[in-house]
Amino acid sequence: MNTPLAAAVSAALLIAVLAWAVVRPFGWPEAVMAVPAAGVAVATGALSLGHARAEAERLGPVVGFLAAVLVIAHFCDVEGLFQACGAWMARWAAGRPVRLLSAVFALASAITAVLSLDATIVLLTPVVFATAARTGVRPKPHVYACTHLSNTASLLLPVSNLTNLLAFAASGLSFTRFAALMALPWLAAIGVEYLVFRRFFVRDLAAAAPADRAVGAAPRLPLFALVTVACTLAGFVVASLFGVEPAWVAAGGALVLAGRALARRRATPLTVVRAASPAFLAFVLALGVVVRAVVDNGLADVLGHVMPDGTGLAELLAIAALAALLANLINNLPAVLVLLPLAAPAGPGAVLAVLLGVNIGPNLTYAGSLATLLWRRIVHQHEHDVNLGEFTRLGLLAVPSSLAVAVVALWGSLLVL
């Protein structure tokens, strides 16, 4: 196959895969289109079998890690962690919308950082709906906070987002140094988002809740789940000191939580497999192969000409802006797959700037990240509508400001640490 034709085939396959992931006809999984598309890329010669195998081998450990984190999040829910979060938020807010927003920001940020963005979208968003209904406040600001923070608050740890796992592997950083460098950008971005939300939703937050709403009983803390998660996080730090892949630590945490649920007959082996979302894992692998075809057939050359050199403040801002733009054009997961090989030679600062762009940037459009698409479906299931104009206006206020502040914070962290 000649180069122009291979480029056209690769681009068409990527567009088809992303369009399917956005629409999901008949509710079928994203992998229904992505897996055959990867096969077509190899069968037509748009991507060599050797490059496809190399991409699968590169993504394999990352996908295994993702599976373990998904299992941990699911069985934390089985242990009652998210119900406890809802009870705590209701008691803390006591019908005051601003306090509830602060509680959602705190919990969503912590859950996203520790249990990944999927836990915030899939497990916390329904709890926030229920908490708003229980306390009688308008749900919109708090539900919007879930999707914004599932992206923005996923900056802190390598385990917080699939994009982080990819960047972590490319950065050459240890687990602890990655977290140390991203701590200040994480706090700065969340702080800016909070101020934007307070201003943007001022009317919803000023609406008083009915005075006679009960806040419910004190929450029961799921100590076993909390201790297991804490030990898993500590394990990541220790494992990084000895060069052990974090996937093994995550697998250990998943085994402990799933084993307890199996022993207490609160789960079956099939439940554990479903918790790992095998269809989504297949989609991630297949998407990586399709993106590799696009990269090999010209996209890397094009982006290579516009990717800034160096890691000064101006270069970091430009890299993050380019990553945010690309995330909103082709989704943040393909964007990070495309940009990391170009950024890695410049060092960890450039890699982390890419991460800021692909994690904060997707709050601008629906298609920016898979998390936002999934959040939209959950909102519709609760019979609430998402206004495209409102979502975009909020994104236009939140994304540029939080991204710029986060990049400046990253630049400062790189100078000090």
Salt bridges, closest charged atoms under 4 A:
GLU55 OE2 - ARG58 NH2 2.67
GLU55 OE1 - ARG292 NH1 3.13
GLU79 OE2 - ARG260 NE 2.84
GLU193 OE1 - HIS148 ND1 2.98
ASP204 OD1 - ARG138 NH1 3.45
ASP296 OD2 - HIS51 ND1 2.76
ASP296 OD1 - ARG292 NE 3.09
ASP385 OD1 - HIS380 NE2 3.76
GLU390 OE2 - LYS140 NZ 3.12
